Amino acid sequence: MLLIDRFIEKIIAMQNPTCVGLDTIVDYLPAEMQEKITDNTTAAEQILEFNKKIIDSVCDVVPSVKIQIACYEMYGAAGIACFEQTANYAKEKGLFVIADGKRNDIGNTAGFYAQAFLGKKATCAVDFLTVNGYLGTDGIAPFTAECKASDKGLFALVKTSNPSSGELQNLKLENGQTVYEYMGGLVEKWGAELVGAYGYSSVGAVVGATHPAEAANLRQRLPGVFFLIPGYGAQGGNAEMLKCCFDKNGLGGVVNNSRGILCAYKKLGGAYYDAARQACVDMQKDLSDTIGKMGK
Amino acid sequence: MLLIDRFIEKIIAMQNPTCVGLDTIVDYLPAEMQEKITDNTTAAEQILEFNKKIIDSVCDVVPSVKIQIACYEMYGAAGIACFEQTANYAKEKGLFVIADGKRNDIGNTAGFYAQAFLGKKATCAVDFLTVNGYLGTDGIAPFTAECKASDKGLFALVKTSNPSSGELQNLKLENGQTVYEYMGGLVEKWGAELVGAYGYSSVGAVVGATHPAEAANLRQRLPGVFFLIPGYGAQGGNAEMLKCCFDKNGLGGVVNNSRGILCAYKKLGGAYYDAARQACVDMQKDLSDTIGKMGK
């Protein structure tokens, strides 16, 4: 069964399209863990311990995690080892793993990124990688080739969640389309050969919850493109704003939340992993109350 | 003295705007080095040895190296350690170091990438980082802030060297500009506070040698933007095609060559590092014959 179908079936089984964003930075750790950090190696150790406890605590209530590679690259090789171990641990616990790297390059070099994250010899158990399509089709082709060869997936940036995203993405083209609409059309084309039984492709799009008008427009234009939806929580997006990303069967996207889950203990009190689980349970209720039943 | 001025002075002193692209992959290594590779750790070891010998051999004839991070990420944490050691070694040998990562993300996350590559605690001695501006100004601001704080630089993708680059980048906007022209204007704005004595900013643009009409157009539009020019050699660009990137004083860009230098021994014979040096000497002659004297 194609990756995207397995992912959707897990979302349906859990009635939860939540993705826990493991954008773990030292500031998010409890004081007693922060105190143990003296260098990059000890930072990576404490972040890995934190991530594992979070994964243990949430793996039966959410289908997926998104690991923000920038948070690990900060610590050099030690950080990358922590990223790999986090991805592999999440995979062992049955979670779908999205590596958020927004990688991009010209063809042959893009192929090395594809090998790094999606290839058979990849050092990390990643299902989906985020990519940036500014270079056009030949910069994405090596990624989609690897998706076909190894049953992996992508999320390409289309309409990002940040305040300045419209600066380039919402510019109108001569043909009447906006840049993000045009990019959305490219993503649909890139994923055309990886569409599964639910009508969605393993090549999806990043569409921010913080721009509901654009998100609704994209859902209508791109019925076969699955969305990775950042921006819920700390960035200002909520369930009502992102409801438009989902189809009549309550499918079509996965919603990321990072700080709202990792730092829930700062609001709820108690152990960070217990608070994270509670935040996931609350988010499941919030999303399912708003989106409705997932699956026919 | 601002980074971009120091870089330009070194280019003038050497009369050579060449950047050696350390896109080192196993296939580029001599057979006897390839034979020693059994896993990621030994691959990283052999690549590091190759890079060091290349650096030793070229560091008095070229001003800079560009390290393609994708080639190192393929080997996981061991590869990243090799990337760091390569950057640090090149820096020790007096070379300007461009990390080619095309990184991009929303504001706070972009800040982590900025810390990773340009910050005071960075694990690698990088001068310039390549970035992708699809997310707009708030995704670039953390990088430019770090450039100001730590005297570092950027090269943002404007018109890339790959065949599909026009697919998005050459689209015409409603206002008559193309997407790449608009992006070029953003880059100029992002670098406005980092312009040095030669009139160029430490925030530059990636402009491929393979698209001379667009390159000439950008040089005219963006007199204060320094160009990182990929595409010379294996990708089909030559000195005549990229001459338009340079101003009347023979300044305005640095030209990358990867395979043509790293694999020169396959054509010229002899030791790979001697052939690489010869290829750099030949490239210096080719560029200076075409561009003319660099500096007033």
Chai-1 contact restraints between the chains, C-beta under 6 A:
chainA,res_idxA,chainB,res_idxB,connection_type,confidence,min_distance_angstrom,max_distance_angstrom,comment,restraint_id
A,Q68,B,T109,contact,1.0,0.0,6.0,A-B,restraint_1
A,A70,B,D105,contact,1.0,0.0,6.0,A-B,restraint_2
A,A70,B,T109,contact,1.0,0.0,6.0,A-B,restraint_3
A,A70,B,F112,contact,1.0,0.0,6.0,A-B,restraint_4
A,A70,B,Y113,contact,1.0,0.0,6.0,A-B,restraint_5
A,C71,B,F112,contact,1.0,0.0,6.0,A-B,restraint_6
A,E73,B,A116,contact,1.0,0.0,6.0,A-B,restraint_7
A,M74,B,F112,contact,1.0,0.0,6.0,A-B,restraint_8
A,M74,B,Q115,contact,1.0,0.0,6.0,A-B,restraint_9
A,M74,B,A116,contact,1.0,0.0,6.0,A-B,restraint_10
A,G76,B,E84,contact,1.0,0.0,6.0,A-B,restraint_11
A,G76,B,T123,contact,1.0,0.0,6.0,A-B,restraint_12
A,A77,B,A77,contact,1.0,0.0,6.0,A-B,restraint_13
A,A77,B,I80,contact,1.0,0.0,6.0,A-B,restraint_14
A,A77,B,A81,contact,1.0,0.0,6.0,A-B,restraint_15
A,I80,B,A77,contact,1.0,0.0,6.0,A-B,restraint_16
A,I80,B,I80,contact,1.0,0.0,6.0,A-B,restraint_17
A,A81,B,A77,contact,1.0,0.0,6.0,A-B,restraint_18
A,E84,B,G76,contact,1.0,0.0,6.0,A-B,restraint_19
A,K102,B,N104,contact,1.0,0.0,6.0,A-B,restraint_20
A,K102,B,D105,contact,1.0,0.0,6.0,A-B,restraint_21
A,N104,B,K102,contact,1.0,0.0,6.0,A-B,restraint_22
A,N104,B,N132,contact,1.0,0.0,6.0,A-B,restraint_23
A,D105,B,A70,contact,1.0,0.0,6.0,A-B,restraint_24
A,D105,B,K102,contact,1.0,0.0,6.0,A-B,restraint_25
A,I106,B,N162,contact,1.0,0.0,6.0,A-B,restraint_26
A,T109,B,Q68,contact,1.0,0.0,6.0,A-B,restraint_27
A,T109,B,A70,contact,1.0,0.0,6.0,A-B,restraint_28
A,F112,B,A70,contact,1.0,0.0,6.0,A-B,restraint_29
A,F112,B,C71,contact,1.0,0.0,6.0,A-B,restraint_30
A,F112,B,M74,contact,1.0,0.0,6.0,A-B,restraint_31
A,Y113,B,A70,contact,1.0,0.0,6.0,A-B,restraint_32
A,Q115,B,M74,contact,1.0,0.0,6.0,A-B,restraint_33
A,A116,B,E73,contact,1.0,0.0,6.0,A-B,restraint_34
A,A116,B,M74,contact,1.0,0.0,6.0,A-B,restraint_35
A,T123,B,G76,contact,1.0,0.0,6.0,A-B,restraint_36
A,N132,B,N104,contact,1.0,0.0,6.0,A-B,restraint_37
A,N132,B,N132,contact,1.0,0.0,6.0,A-B,restraint_38
A,N132,B,Y134,contact,1.0,0.0,6.0,A-B,restraint_39
A,Y134,B,N132,contact,1.0,0.0,6.0,A-B,restraint_40
A,Y134,B,Y134,contact,1.0,0.0,6.0,A-B,restraint_41
A,Y134,B,L157,contact,1.0,0.0,6.0,A-B,restraint_42
A,L135,B,T160,contact,1.0,0.0,6.0,A-B,restraint_43
A,L135,B,N162,contact,1.0,0.0,6.0,A-B,restraint_44
A,L135,B,S165,contact,1.0,0.0,6.0,A-B,restraint_45
A,G136,B,S164,contact,1.0,0.0,6.0,A-B,restraint_46
A,G136,B,S165,contact,1.0,0.0,6.0,A-B,restraint_47
A,G136,B,E167,contact,1.0,0.0,6.0,A-B,restraint_48
A,G136,B,L168,contact,1.0,0.0,6.0,A-B,restraint_49
A,T137,B,S164,contact,1.0,0.0,6.0,A-B,restraint_50
A,T137,B,E167,contact,1.0,0.0,6.0,A-B,restraint_51
A,D138,B,N162,contact,1.0,0.0,6.0,A-B,restraint_52
A,D138,B,P163,contact,1.0,0.0,6.0,A-B,restraint_53
A,D138,B,S164,contact,1.0,0.0,6.0,A-B,restraint_54
A,G139,B,N162,contact,1.0,0.0,6.0,A-B,restraint_55
A,L157,B,Y134,contact,1.0,0.0,6.0,A-B,restraint_56
A,T160,B,L135,contact,1.0,0.0,6.0,A-B,restraint_57
A,N162,B,I106,contact,1.0,0.0,6.0,A-B,restraint_58
A,N162,B,L135,contact,1.0,0.0,6.0,A-B,restraint_59
A,N162,B,D138,contact,1.0,0.0,6.0,A-B,restraint_60
A,N162,B,G139,contact,1.0,0.0,6.0,A-B,restraint_61
A,P163,B,D138,contact,1.0,0.0,6.0,A-B,restraint_62
A,S164,B,G136,contact,1.0,0.0,6.0,A-B,restraint_63
A,S164,B,T137,contact,1.0,0.0,6.0,A-B,restraint_64
A,S164,B,D138,contact,1.0,0.0,6.0,A-B,restraint_65
A,S165,B,L135,contact,1.0,0.0,6.0,A-B,restraint_66
A,S165,B,G136,contact,1.0,0.0,6.0,A-B,restraint_67
A,E167,B,G136,contact,1.0,0.0,6.0,A-B,restraint_68
A,E167,B,T137,contact,1.0,0.0,6.0,A-B,restraint_69
A,L168,B,G136,contact,1.0,0.0,6.0,A-B,restraint_70
A,L171,B,L173,contact,1.0,0.0,6.0,A-B,restraint_71
A,K172,B,E174,contact,1.0,0.0,6.0,A-B,restraint_72
A,L173,B,L171,contact,1.0,0.0,6.0,A-B,restraint_73
A,L173,B,L173,contact,1.0,0.0,6.0,A-B,restraint_74
A,E174,B,K172,contact,1.0,0.0,6.0,A-B,restraint_75
